[in-house]
Amino acid sequence: MLKIDLKEIPIRDIVKSYLDSGNDGVVGYDGKLNIRPAYQREFIYKEKERNAVMDTILKGFPLNVMYWCKNDDGTFEILDGQQRTISFCQYCSNEYMITHNGALRTFLSMPPEDKEKILSYKCMIYICQGTQGEKLDWFRVINTAGVKLTDQELRNACYPGKWLTDAKIKFSKPSCPASQIGSKYLTGASIRQEFLETALDWIRLEKNMKSIEEYMLLHQHDSSAIELWNYFTNVINWIGNLFPKYRSPMKGVPWGPLYNQYHLNDYDPDELEEKVSKLFADDEVENKKGIYEYVFDGDQKHLNLRAFSDSEKDTMYERQGGICPMCGNHFDRDQMHGDHKIPWSKGGKTTLENGQMLCRDCNLKKGNI
């Protein structure tokens, strides 16, 4: 059963033996506090938020309550409050400056009384003991406020180990390898685990797995994430080989699923470029991002082709007197659909001269002819 106690712990105790070893973890509280467990996000506070933490402390105002978990071996890990904790630990380690009483000051250059004010400041901390499942359930509850964890950050909580550590090195840092070679094709932010999530989603589809969790569980105890990395680099190289000319709509295309389905086929990059260039120049194509899916499967739904406006439909309806030119019957306006006499695939444009109103049944029969 989950046990929860409220403690007041001064900053001087929390910052004792503070050490940020990068990928090997962040510790404090004389080495007994794991400040960045596997389920925690990377440090994301900007200068404004970080400085606000120190301003709150110096003014003696209360910081939001923080939450620690106590492990069976007597050590602790931060459940909630990592960003605030790293903010004051970094400052007390002289890693940045703040403006105080009109002057920029590091911790070492602070007047003695202000140093003591910081070090003696008491943080309100709830400390809980329980099973891993109980602690993570509690974490999900207290994570309803503030900057919420992403889905992938929550997944990371359940599958810690060497595989995850290596995957985060490759996919989760601001200048990580995945960001260096693939950021122009991916949406989101590597630091919020979104690059990692994208790569995992792509590879689990390639392996016909139902979920990212299934892949992470299978590989949790691997010594590295080399399979995932090799797959990701194959996707990125495939994109660059087929489409050497980069265009901004390439960012966010579902490249993984396209690679999974088409990478064994033989394509001529010059022919693809000719098609892509022509489609980008076509003002009938409203979804330029969808061009890259269209050149593979030919499905026009990706292009969001320009449709007749309501005003144009009204004009065509009145011009026809409400008569469907295919079946010759009269219909109310809301029973008819705008149609291209010559379809887009055969060079037709969305103009009044190329437009007509068809009844629903005739429009379905006509299709793309």
C-alpha positions, 0 to 999 in steps of 0.5 A, a space after each residue: 500500500 502506498 505510504 506518503 509523508 510530508 517533509 521539509 528539506 532545505 536546499 543545502 541538503 538537496 544540492 549536497 554532492 549534486 552531479 550531472 553526469 549527462 546520459 549516466 544520470 543526475 544525482 543530489 542529496 549526498 548521492 541518495 537522490 536520483 533527480 532524473 529517473 528514466 520516466 523523467 523528461 530532459 531539462 526543458 526549463 528556459 531562462 525565464 522559468 529557471 530564473 523564476 525559481 530562484 526569484 521565488 526562493 530569494 523572496 521566500 515565497 513557496 515553490 510548488 510541492 514536490 514529490 519523491 519516491 523512497 526506494 527499498 534501499 533507502 535511496 530516493 528518486 524525484 517523481 515530480 519537481 525535477 525542473 525546479 530541483 535542477 534549476 536551483 542545483 545548477 545555480 548553487 553549482 555556479 552554472 548560470 547567473 541571475 539578476 539580483 538587486 540590479 546586478 548579474 550574480 552567480 551563486 558564488 558572487 551572492 552576498 553571504 546573507 543571500 547565499 544562506 537564504 537560498 541554502 536554508 530555504 525549505 522545500 515541501 516534499 511529499 515522499 512516497 513508498 510503494 510498488 513501482 506500479 503504485 508510484 507510476 499511477 500516482 505520477 500520472 495523477 499528479 502530472 495532470 497540471 503543469 507541463 505534462 509528460 508526452 506519451 513517449 515520456 510516460 512509456 519510458 517510465 515502464 521500460 528503463 534499461 540499457 536499451 532505453 538509455 542508448 535510444 535516448 542518446 540517439 533520439 532524445 537530445 537537442 543535437 542527437 544523431 537523429 536530429 542531425 540527420 532527420 530533423 528536416 523530415 520530422 515534426 515535434 522536438 527530440 527533447 520531448 521524445 517525439 523523434 524517438 516516438 516517431 522512429 518507434 512507431 515506424 519500426 513497429 509498423 514494419 514489424 507488424 506490431 500492435 503498439 510501440 509498447 510491444 516493441 519496447 517490451 521486446 527490446 527492453 533488456 537489449 544492450 543497445 538500440 542499434 536495430 532501431 537506429 539502423 532502421 531509422 538511418 535506412 529510412 532517412 537515406 532512402 528519402 534522400 536518395 529518392 528525393 534529393 531536392 528538399 522542399 519544406 512540405 517533406 517535414 512530417 510526411 509519414 516516411 516510415 510507412 512509405 519506406 516499409 511499403 515501397 523501399 524494395 521497389 525500383 524508382 528513378 529519382 529523376 522521374 520522381 522529381 519531374 512528377 513532384 515538380 509538376 504537382 508543386 506547380 499545380 494550383 489545383 493541389 492544395 495539400 503539397 505534403 500529400 504529393 509524396 504519398 501520391 507519387 507512390 500510390 496514385 490516390 488523389 485523396 492525399 492531394 486535397 484537390 481544389 473543390 468548387 466553392 459554395 458560390 460556384 456551385 450556386 452559380 452552376 445550379 442556377 445555370 442548369 435550372 436545377 436539372 442534372 445533365 446526366 439523368 435529366 431530372 430536377 433536384 433541390 440544390 442540397 441534393 446535387 454535387 459539384 463535378 468537373 466535366 474533365 477530371 483533374 487527372 485529365 487536365 481539368 481545372 476547377 473553373 465554372 467552364 469546367 463545372 457542372 452540378 450532378 445529382 448524387 447518384 449520377 455523380 457516383 456513377 461518373 466517378 473519375 471518367 
